[in-house]
Amino acid sequence: MKSLDDKVVVITGAGSGIGRALAVNAAGRGAHVAISDVNEAGLAETVELVKGAGARAVRSDTLDVAKRDEIVGYAEAVADQFGRVNVVVNNAGVSMTGNFANMSYEQMEWIVDINFWGVVNGTKEFLPHLVASGDGHVVNISSLFGLISMPGQTLYNSTKYAVRGFTEALREEMLIGKHKVGVTAVHPGGIKTGIVRNGRVTDGDDLEALAKLFDKKLARTSPDDAAAAIVKAVLRNQPRLLIGADAHALHHIGKLLGARYQDVFAFGAKRVLP
């Protein structure tokens, strides 16, 4: 794939953040855009931005990626409307912060259903259409926390490591099967989105304090810059993409220190986290 012009690009979690920026970027490149989100109001705002950016066509659906039956119907509807699917970006995701000992099973199931099963559902249902297109591409959004682990992020880490493993194995299967489907695992660092503010915390944790810390000190990269990097990775058929200087730096420290990075990060987190 050398261009997104006249390609059909499907993006989940497009009501804000990276998903919205990706939709606008793809629209500006002449793509047909199919976007979805659970947030109907946010999705409507993205639709107007995508139209203004010059998309060839726009489809929008209020969609919960954790509900498999919705994804099944959605994939069929998108393929029927556009006749093909060229790119799928499984971007929808949520955060869950707090001590593992204090997490309920309901909280753990909530994040796993969205962050992991949402990616699996979207990939499974759209993959036949990507293969049939002859130049398909899957983009799965993992995280820097799919490369290194942090305290207070046990379940978020788990889902993002799972997305990484799933995506890398899928790419290997596409290579073995000689399918013309590129696969990219994306590992963003701190992006200026509402993922923390709109996320959940365990009992006793201060969501507002965490959100302020993330917004002021950790979110260094804009969604637009992240989207531009992701599109470039697709057009280069890049297997792995790290976004942000923080992602590169912390990943490098993790590789350099080996398992001892856990001691260093635990000490740092104790000093920084509210």
C-alpha positions as CSV (number, residue, x, y, z in Angstrom):
1,M,0.0,0.0,0.0
2,K,1.6,3.2,-1.2
3,S,-1.3,5.6,-0.4
4,L,-4.6,5.9,1.4
5,D,-6.2,7.5,-1.5
6,D,-9.5,5.7,-2.4
7,K,-8.8,3.1,0.4
8,V,-11.4,2.1,2.9
9,V,-10.1,2.8,6.4
10,V,-11.9,1.4,9.5
11,I,-11.1,3.0,12.9
12,T,-12.5,2.1,16.3
13,G,-12.4,4.5,19.2
14,A,-12.6,7.4,16.8
15,G,-14.7,9.7,19.1
16,S,-11.6,11.4,20.5
17,G,-7.8,11.2,20.8
18,I,-5.7,9.1,18.5
19,G,-8.7,7.6,16.8
20,R,-10.1,11.0,15.9
21,A,-6.8,12.2,14.6
22,L,-6.3,9.1,12.5
23,A,-9.7,9.6,10.9
24,V,-9.0,13.2,10.0
25,N,-5.5,12.2,8.7
26,A,-6.9,9.4,6.5
27,A,-9.7,11.7,5.3
28,G,-7.2,14.3,4.2
29,R,-5.5,11.6,2.2
30,G,-8.6,10.8,0.2
31,A,-9.7,7.7,2.1
32,H,-13.2,6.4,2.6
33,V,-13.6,6.4,6.4
34,A,-15.7,4.1,8.6
35,I,-15.4,5.2,12.2
36,S,-17.0,4.0,15.5
37,D,-17.1,4.8,19.2
38,V,-19.2,4.2,22.2
39,N,-19.4,7.9,22.8
40,E,-22.1,9.1,20.4
41,A,-21.5,12.8,20.9
42,G,-17.7,12.5,20.4
43,L,-18.3,10.5,17.3
44,A,-20.6,13.1,15.8
45,E,-17.9,15.7,16.3
46,T,-15.4,13.5,14.5
47,V,-17.7,13.0,11.6
48,E,-17.8,16.8,11.0
49,L,-14.1,17.0,11.2
50,V,-13.6,14.1,8.8
51,K,-16.1,15.6,6.3
52,G,-14.2,18.9,6.5
53,A,-10.9,17.2,5.9
54,G,-12.2,15.9,2.5
55,A,-13.1,12.2,3.1
56,R,-14.5,10.5,-0.1
57,A,-17.2,8.9,2.1
58,V,-17.9,8.7,5.8
59,R,-19.7,6.0,7.8
60,S,-20.2,6.3,11.6
61,D,-21.6,3.8,14.1
62,T,-22.0,3.8,17.8
63,L,-20.3,0.6,18.7
64,D,-19.0,-1.3,21.7
65,V,-16.0,-3.4,20.6
66,A,-16.4,-5.7,23.6
67,K,-19.7,-6.9,22.2
68,R,-18.8,-9.5,19.6
69,D,-22.2,-9.6,18.0
70,E,-22.0,-5.9,17.3
71,I,-18.6,-6.3,15.6
72,V,-19.8,-9.2,13.5
73,G,-22.7,-7.1,12.1
74,Y,-20.5,-4.1,11.8
75,A,-17.8,-5.8,9.7
76,E,-20.5,-7.2,7.3
77,A,-22.2,-3.8,7.0
78,V,-18.9,-1.9,6.2
79,A,-17.9,-4.4,3.6
80,D,-21.3,-4.4,2.0
81,Q,-21.4,-0.6,1.9
82,F,-17.9,0.0,0.5
83,G,-17.3,-3.3,-1.3
84,R,-13.9,-3.8,0.3
85,V,-11.8,-3.0,3.4
86,N,-8.2,-2.0,3.1
87,V,-7.1,-0.9,6.6
88,V,-8.4,-1.7,10.1
89,V,-7.2,0.2,13.1
90,N,-8.2,-1.4,16.4
91,N,-7.7,1.7,18.5
92,A,-10.6,1.6,21.1
93,G,-9.1,1.2,24.6
94,V,-9.6,2.1,28.3
95,S,-7.4,2.5,31.4
96,M,-7.7,0.9,34.8
97,T,-5.4,2.2,37.5
98,G,-4.8,0.9,41.0
99,N,-3.4,-1.8,43.2
100,F,-4.2,-5.3,41.9
101,A,-5.1,-6.4,45.4
102,N,-7.9,-3.8,45.4
103,M,-9.4,-4.6,42.0
104,S,-12.7,-6.4,41.6
105,Y,-13.2,-9.1,39.1
106,E,-15.8,-6.8,37.4
107,Q,-13.2,-4.1,36.9
108,M,-10.7,-6.6,35.5
109,E,-13.1,-8.2,33.1
110,W,-14.2,-4.7,31.9
111,I,-10.7,-3.7,30.8
112,V,-9.9,-7.1,29.3
113,D,-13.1,-7.2,27.3
114,I,-12.3,-3.9,25.7
115,N,-8.6,-3.7,25.4
116,F,-7.9,-7.3,24.4
117,W,-11.1,-8.9,23.1
118,G,-12.0,-5.7,21.3
119,V,-8.8,-6.0,19.3
120,V,-9.3,-9.7,18.7
121,N,-13.0,-9.2,17.7
122,G,-12.1,-6.4,15.2
123,T,-9.2,-8.3,13.7
124,K,-11.1,-11.6,13.4
125,E,-14.2,-10.2,11.6
126,F,-12.3,-7.8,9.3
127,L,-9.4,-10.1,8.4
128,P,-11.1,-12.0,5.5
129,H,-12.0,-8.7,3.9
130,L,-8.4,-7.4,4.3
131,V,-7.0,-10.6,2.7
132,A,-9.5,-10.3,-0.1
133,S,-8.5,-6.7,-0.8
134,G,-5.0,-7.7,-1.9
135,D,-3.3,-4.8,0.0
136,G,-4.8,-5.0,3.5
137,H,-3.3,-3.7,6.7
138,V,-4.1,-4.3,10.4
139,V,-3.0,-1.8,13.0
140,N,-3.4,-2.8,16.6
141,I,-2.8,-0.2,19.3
142,S,-0.8,-1.6,22.2
143,S,1.1,0.8,24.4
144,L,4.5,1.5,25.9
145,F,3.1,-0.6,28.7
146,G,3.0,-3.5,26.3
147,L,6.8,-3.4,26.3
148,I,7.5,-2.5,30.0
149,S,5.4,-2.9,33.1
150,M,4.5,-0.3,35.7
151,P,3.0,-0.5,39.2
152,G,-0.7,0.4,39.4
153,Q,-1.2,-0.9,35.8
154,T,-1.4,-4.7,36.3
155,L,-4.4,-5.2,34.1
156,Y,-3.7,-2.5,31.7
157,N,-0.2,-4.0,31.2
158,S,-1.7,-7.4,30.8
159,T,-4.0,-6.3,28.0
160,K,-1.4,-4.4,26.2
161,Y,1.2,-7.2,26.4
162,A,-1.6,-9.5,25.1
163,V,-2.3,-7.2,22.1
164,R,1.4,-7.1,21.3
165,G,1.8,-10.9,21.4
166,F,-1.4,-11.4,19.4
167,T,-0.4,-8.8,16.8
168,E,3.1,-10.1,16.3
169,A,1.9,-13.7,16.0
170,L,-0.7,-12.6,13.5
171,R,1.9,-11.0,11.3
172,E,3.9,-14.2,11.3
173,E,0.9,-16.1,10.1
174,M,0.2,-13.6,7.3
175,L,3.9,-14.1,6.2
176,I,3.6,-17.9,6.3
177,G,0.3,-17.8,4.4
178,K,1.7,-15.3,1.9
179,H,-1.2,-13.1,2.4
180,K,-0.8,-9.5,1.3
181,V,-1.8,-8.1,4.7
182,G,0.6,-5.9,6.6
183,V,0.4,-6.0,10.4
184,T,1.6,-3.2,12.7
185,A,1.7,-3.2,16.6
186,V,1.8,0.4,17.9
187,H,3.3,1.3,21.2
188,P,2.5,5.0,22.1
189,G,4.0,6.7,25.1
190,G,2.2,9.5,26.8
191,I,-0.3,11.0,24.3
192,K,-2.4,14.0,25.1
193,T,-5.8,12.2,25.2
194,G,-8.5,11.7,27.9
195,I,-7.7,8.0,28.4
196,V,-6.8,8.4,32.1
197,R,-9.5,11.0,32.8
198,N,-12.1,8.8,31.2
199,G,-10.7,5.6,32.8
200,R,-11.4,3.9,36.1
201,V,-9.5,3.5,39.3
202,T,-9.8,1.1,42.2
203,D,-11.5,2.2,45.4
204,G,-9.5,4.8,47.3
205,D,-7.5,6.0,44.3
206,D,-7.8,9.6,43.2
207,L,-8.7,9.7,39.5
208,E,-8.5,13.5,39.3
209,A,-4.9,13.5,40.7
210,L,-3.9,10.8,38.3
211,A,-5.4,12.7,35.4
212,K,-3.6,15.9,36.3
213,L,-0.3,14.1,36.6
214,F,-0.8,12.5,33.2
215,D,-1.8,15.7,31.5
216,K,0.9,17.9,33.0
217,K,4.0,15.6,33.2
218,L,3.4,12.4,31.1
219,A,1.4,13.3,28.0
220,R,4.1,14.8,25.7
221,T,2.9,13.8,22.2
222,S,-0.2,15.2,20.4
223,P,-2.8,12.9,18.8
224,D,-2.1,14.5,15.5
225,D,1.6,13.6,15.7
226,A,0.7,10.1,16.8
227,A,-1.7,9.7,13.9
228,A,0.9,10.9,11.3
229,A,3.4,8.4,12.7
230,I,0.9,5.5,12.4
231,V,-0.1,6.4,8.8
232,K,3.6,6.5,7.9
233,A,4.1,3.1,9.5
234,V,1.3,1.6,7.5
235,L,2.6,3.0,4.2
236,R,6.1,1.6,5.1
237,N,4.6,-1.7,6.2
238,Q,6.4,-1.3,9.6
239,P,5.9,-4.2,12.0
240,R,6.4,-2.2,15.2
241,L,6.0,1.5,16.0
242,L,7.0,3.3,19.2
243,I,5.6,6.8,19.5
244,G,7.2,9.5,21.6
245,A,10.6,10.1,23.0
246,D,9.4,8.7,26.3
247,A,8.4,5.4,24.7
248,H,11.8,5.1,23.1
249,A,13.7,6.1,26.3
250,L,11.8,3.8,28.7
251,H,11.9,0.9,26.3
252,H,15.7,1.3,25.9
253,I,16.1,1.5,29.7
254,G,14.1,-1.7,30.1
255,K,16.2,-3.5,27.5
256,L,19.5,-2.2,29.1
257,L,18.7,-3.2,32.7
258,G,16.8,-6.4,32.0
259,A,14.6,-7.6,34.8
260,R,16.2,-5.1,37.1
261,Y,14.3,-2.3,35.4
262,Q,11.4,-3.3,37.7
263,D,13.3,-2.2,40.8
264,V,14.1,1.2,39.2
265,F,10.6,1.8,38.0
266,A,9.1,0.8,41.3
267,F,11.4,3.3,43.1
268,G,10.6,6.1,40.6
269,A,6.8,5.4,40.7
270,K,6.8,5.6,44.5
271,R,8.3,9.1,44.3
272,V,6.1,10.4,41.5
273,L,2.6,8.8,41.8
274,P,0.0,10.6,43.9
